[in-house]
């Protein structure tokens, strides 16, 4: 069964990417963020916490058609034209200011789960207007941010207005690791003959019946290069619907930090919709590994896996 699962990962990767190379290498193979097409940009703890304690971010709400991969496009509502929105990084004790400008035709807003704030500050904002929220972040963790417009909030979230916010500890240095952000979300709508999903179907959204589940707004993920012994850290946000059963095929989750709770040596960890966690695991030996939602394995053929491969495994596979 284990070998069969890995074969499924390989098949899904080939189908999704159509490529033969690997990516994600950085100058230091033992630490730093992975770099690959479609991965949210990440600066990391050291760069974030060594900077100014006043952090300023700008988000712009746009209606944008996004290429999900595999010939599928989605008429989404986005922050900064991205699905998910850009990663917001801050350090414990920082004062964070976020300005959100609404360039779309509908009312939009902004709620970060990292903030302790009156919900009336989250919007809504009419088209052509801006809102600004300024708060000191005092809780370390991996948080979701999203549009907030009262009774219509669920539809706006499911249309793409979401992202990850990370608050790093200031006095505790995280272990040296390869890092990435993983945002799990869904699309609620059927594609037309041209391959475009023309927006979110309100009835499917209300029933929590997704037509597509995906990581980082994509149906294709290029393999990320790792070495045996590497520690990998994934900052995971689950937009939903439902619980995300985070599992890495081929290894054990070394440490999961979920708020103030720390869990060690578990095979799978559940992250509720609207929540996030820091998931760490080691690459035990040469080979191929895959980060999946174990409750969504039916989406493996549609690219819902983030593969990790060692260079020698790739070389042997291509001989």
N, C-alpha and C positions, 0 to 999 in steps of 0.2 A: 504493500500500500504506500509505503514511504517513497519508494522508487517511482511508483506510478504518479504520485503527487508532483515530484520534481519534473517528470516528463511533461506533465500538464503545464507546469510553469514555463518550461522551455518552449513548448508549443505555443503558449499564449504570447510569449515574448516575440517569437519569430513572426507570428501572425500580426501582432500589434505594431512592430517596428519595421519589419522588412529589412533589417540591417544586419550586417555581419560583424561590426566592430563593437568595441566597448568604450564607454566614456565615463567621466566622473573622476578622473585622476587629478590630483592637485600636486603642488610642488612637494608637499610633505605627506607621504602616504599614510602616516600614522595619526594625522590630525587635520582639522579644518573641514569646511563645508564641501560636500560634493558639488561638482559643476557639470550639468548636463541639460540638454534642451527640455524645457518644461518644469524643471525643478524651481520652486520659489527661491528667490535670492535670500541668503542668510549671511549676516556679518559675524555672529557668534558672541559669546560672553565677554571675551577679553576686549574686543573692539568696542562693544556697547558700553561696558562698565568703566572703561578708561576715558570715555568721552564726557561731554558736558552733562550736567545733571538736569538740564532743561532740554527736553527732547520735543521736536516739532515735526508733525507729519501732515501731509496733505492727501486727501482722498477726493476723487472726482467720480460721481455717479454718471455712468454712460449706458445707453442702450447699444449693445455691440453684438455682432454676429461672431461667434467664437468657433474656431476649428477644433473639434474634439479629437480628430483622428479617425482612421478607418472610413473615410469618406462621409463623415457625419459632421454637420454644423448645427449650432444652437443659437437662436436669437435670444441672447441673455441680457440680464441687467447686471452690470459689473461695477466694481471700483477700479478706476484707472485702466479700464479696458482689459483687465486680467481676470482669469477664472482659475483659482480663487484670487482675491485681492492681494496686494503686496503684504509681506510679513512686517508687522510692527514689532520692533525690539526695544526693550527698555530694561533698566537695571533697578533693582529694589531701592526705593527711596527717590527715584527720578520723578520730576514733574513733567507730565506728558500733555502736550497740546495737540489736538487733532482738529483740523479744519476740513469739513466735508462740503463740497460745492456740488449742487445738483444740476447737471447738464441734460437730464432726461426729461421726458414729458410727464411722468408721474411724480407724485410726492415721494420723497425718500428721507432716510434718517440714518442714525448711527448709534449702536449700543456696543460697548466693549465689556465683556464679562470680567475684565481686569479692574474695572472702575467701581468704586462705591459712590454712587451718585443718584440724585433725584431723577427718576425716569423721564420727567418732563424736559430734561436737558437733551434727550436723545432725538428730538424731532417731533413731528415731521417737518420737512423743509420743502417749500414749493419750488417748482422749476425756475431755474435762473437765480436762486438764492443760495446762501451758505449758512452753515452753523459751525460753532466752535465749542469744543468741550475741553476743559483743562483740569486735570486731577493729578495728585501724587499717588503713585502705585506703591503699595506696601505689602502686597502678597505675591510671593514667587510662584510661578507656574506657567502652564501652557493654556491659553485662553482663546475662545472664539470671539470674533467681532462680527457684527451683521447689521443689516438695515433694521430700523425700528420705526414703524408707522402705525402703531395701534393695532386694530383688529386685522389689518392686512399684512402684518409682519410675516406670517408663515409663508405666504405666497411670494413675498419679496426675497426671503431667504432662499426659497427653493428655485428662484429665478436666477440666483448667482451672486447676490450681494452679501458675501461672506469672506472671511479671512482668518488668519492666525495672528495672535499677539503673544509674544513671549516676554515674561518678566524674569530676568536672571537674578540669582542671589548675588549680593554685593560682596559679602565677606567669605563666601565659600566657593573655592575654585572647582569647577566641574572637572571630572577626569578627562584626560586628553582623548579625543574620539573623532571619528569621521561623522559628520552631521548632515541631516536633511530635515526638511519640513514635509509632513504628509497631511493633507487635508482631504478627508473622505466626504463625498457628497453625491448627489443624485440629480438626474434630469427627469422631469415629469412631462412627457409629451411624445408624440409619435412623429417620425420623420416623413416628409413627403417624397415624391418620386425623385426629386433632385438631391435627396440626402439631408435636407434641412429640417430641423425641428423648429417650427415658427414661433415658439414661446412656450411658456408653462401652461399646461392644462389644469385649470383650477380644480376640476373634479378629481383628477388623479392625485393632485397635491393634497387635497382634503382627505382622501382615502389613504394617503401614504403608500401609493402604488407607483414606484419609480419604473421608468422604462430603461434607464441606464444607471448603473452605479460606477463610480470612478474615483481614482486618486488624483489629486492636483489638477482637476478639470481636464484630464486627458485619458484617451483610450489606448495610448501607446507610451511605453517607458523604456528608454534605452538602458541596457545593463550598466551597473555602476561597478567600477573596479575596486576590489578590496584585496587585502593580503591576509593569510592565516594569522590569527592572533589579534587582528584589528578589533577595536571596540567601536561599534556603530551606535550613534544616538539619533533617534527619530523623535522630533517634536510633533506629536500627532493630535489633530483636532478632528472630531467627528461632528460634521454638520447634521448628519442623519439622512434618512429616517432610521430609527431603531438603534440598538446597541451595536457597536463595532467590536468584533472579536479579533483583536490584533494578535497575529501569530507570524513567526518567521519560520518557514519550512527549512528544516535542517539544523536548527539550533534551539536553545532555550533562552527565554528573556532573562537576562542577567539581573537587571534592576528596572523597576517601573516606579516612577515618582509621580504621584497623582495628588496634587495639593500637598498637604503635610504628611500624606500616607506614603510609605515606601514598602514595596513588595519585591521580594527576591526569588529568583529561580522558579519562574512559572512558565508553563507552556503557552498559555494564551491569556490575554488580559482584556477585560471588557471595558470599553469607554462609552459612556452614555451619550446620546445625542445632545449637542450643546456643550460638550465638555472636552477636555484635552488632558494629555499626560506626556511625560517624557519617558520614552522606552529605550532601553539600552540592551545590546546583545553583542556577543563575541562571534567572530568568524572562526570556527574550530579547526578547520583544515582546508586544503585546496578543494575547490568545487564550485557549485552553484547553489544559491539560496534565494528565497523569495519572501518578501513581506506581503502578507495577504490579510483580508478579513475572512476568518475561517467560516463565518456564517454566510459569506457571499461567494463561495467558491464557484457557484454557477456562472459568475461573471469572469472567470479566468480566461475563457476563449476571447473575451472582449477587452483583454489587456489590463484587468484589475489585479495587477501584481507589480511590485517594484523589485526587479531582479538584481542580485549582487553576484559577481563572478570574480574568481581569481584569474590572473593572467595566464597561468599555465593550463588551467581548465579550458580557457577559450582557445588556446593554441592547439590543445589536443583535440578539441571538438571540430576544428577547421582543417585538420590534416586529412 
